[in-house]
Amino acid sequence: VISDFEVAEEMLAYLIGKVRSELRSLVAPRMLIGVPSGITNVEARAARDAAKNAGARDVFLIEEPMAAAIGAKLPVGKAGGSMIIDIGGGTTEVAVISLGGIVYARSVRVGGDKMDEAIIAYIRRVHNLLIGESTAERIKKEVGSACSPGDGEGAGMEIKGRDLMNGVPKEILVTERQIAESLGEPVGQIVEAVKVALEHTA
């Protein structure tokens, strides 16, 4: 969604110019722009106008859940419903797609960033250790889990941070079970959005 029309237009013009300089034969390009499922007509027009003013010949908009479903090779054109859960940095979009269209879509303001924040808060609270966002993201990617492992602690990972008691660097081991516990709240919000989608489309 475009919040600053002029900046968006300048960014698109720069990107089109960069592509044109590399591909000399390229005429005014056709553009396909991914937009959130809840976009308004005014926001859609702003996206189209920005792209046209930046030098696009034709502009097509595609809702992000549909783009994600096509990318995941889901049977979007069939009569049966397909559910897509698109977890981004700031939001998660839950959508049900059937016969080439979005039957139901809902966006929740929980994504990768909230998960990183939850990991940082958990490690601070449980281990009295301060870690940065990049470490939290690495933990999420390496031992992150939506549910606890069946038995034991699961996979482990050594991390470094600053001990909040005495201010010195410290190294600890975090486990898959701990990270699943730390991600309980953000994952729970996504699960609730999925439940609501299933209720609306059942």
N, C-alpha and C positions, 0 to 999 in steps of 0.2 A: 504494500500500500504506500502510495507516495504522500509524504507529509510536506516535503519541500519541492515544489514543482520545478523551480529553476535549477536546483542542484541535480535533480534526477535527469533533467533534459541535458545538462552539461555532461553528466557521467555517460549517458547513452551516446551522445555525439562523440565523445572521446573514444569510447569503445568501438563504435562504427568506423571512425577515422583510423584507428589502429588496425582493424581488420582489413580495411580498404588498402592501406599502405602495404600490407603483406600480400594481399591477393589483388593484384593490379586490375584484373578483369572484372572485379565485383562491381555491379551496378548497385543502385539503392536496394538494400537487403530486405527480405521479408523477416519479420520478427515474431517469435512466439514467446509470450511473457507469462510466467507462472504467477498467479494471484491467489490470495486466501479465499476459502469457499464462501465466507460471509461478506464479500466485497459489495459495496453499494454501487449504484449506477454512476454516481458522481466520481467515485474513486476509479471505476473502470474507464470512464471517459478521460480522467486525468492521466492514467497509464497510457492509453492509446494516443492522446495528444502529445505527451512527452516523447514517445517513440517516433511519432510522425514528424514532429518538429526537429528531432535529432537526425532525421534523414532516412527513416524507414519507409519503404514503398507500401508494404501491407503489414498490418499489425493484427495478430490473433492473440486472444487471452485464453489461458487454460487454467482451471482451478487446480491448486497444488495437490489435493488428494487424488484427483484424476490422473495428473502427471505421475505421481508416485505409484499408483496402481498400474499404469501402463508400463512404467519402468520395472515394476516387480513381476510383469507378465501375468497379471491377473486377468481372468476372462471377463473384461468389462462390458463386452457387447452381448453377453448371454443373459437369459432371463433370470437365472439364479443370482442371488445377492452375493457380493464380495465385500468384505470389510477391509479397510485400510486404516492403519494407525501410523500417522506420520509424525514422529517425534523430532522436533526441530530444537534450536537453541533456546528460544523463549516461549514457544507455544507447541502444543500437540493437537493435531487435527485428527478427529475420528470421523470416518465417513463410510457409508454403505452405498455401493455402486451397483447398478443393474441396468441392462439395456442401453449402455453407453451414456448414462446420466447419473448424477448424484441424487440418490433417494433421500438421504439424511446426512447432515454434516454438523459437527459441533467442534468448537475450538476451546481448549482450556489453556490457561496461562501457566502451564507447567512444561518444562523441557529440560534439555541438557544442563542449562545454567542453574536451574533450581536443584537439580541432582548434585551438581558440584558443590553448591552452597550447603546442602544437607550433609554431604560427606565431611566438609570442613567443620561444620557445627558439631557433628558426632565425634570426630577425632579430638576436637577441642574439649568437649564435655567429658568424654570417657577416658582419653589418654592425656589430657592436659597438654596437648601438643598443637602448635600453630603451624598450619601448612598453607601453601598458596593455591591459587586456582589451577595452575598447570599440573601440580601434584595431584590435586583432587580429580582432575580430568583423566590423568594417567591411571589412577586407582580405579575409576569408573570403567575404563576401557579394559583393564587387565583382570580385575577380580570383581567387577560389578555384577550384580545379579538381582533379578526381580523377586526371587524367593530364596530362602535359605537352603543350603544343600541338605540332602536327606539325612545324612549322619556325619558327625564330626564337624570340623570347621571349614572344610573345602579348601580351595587354593589359597595360598598366602603370598604376601608381597612385602618386601622391606621398604619402608619409607623414612625420609628424614624430615625433620622440622625443628622448630624452636620450642624448647621446654618452657612452659609459662611459669613454672615455679622458680627456676633459677636463671632463666634467660640464655641457657647454653644450647648448642645444637644437640639433638638426640635422635637415635634411630630406633624404630619399633617395627614389629610385624603386625600387619593387618590381614584379616582373613575374609573370605567370601561371605561367611555367616555375618560378620560384623557389618560389612558394607551393605548386605541385603537388609539388615536391621536399620541402618542409617537411611536407606532409600525408601523405607516403608511409607512415609507420608506422600512424597511426590508420585511414587508408583501407585499408591492407593487412589489418588485423584484421577490418574489416567484410567485405572480400572473402573472407577465410578462412571466416568464418561463413556466407557465401552458398555457398561450395564445399561445406561440410559439409552444409548444407540440401539441396543438389542431390544429393549422394551418398546421403543418407538417403531421398530421395523418388524417386530415379531408378528 
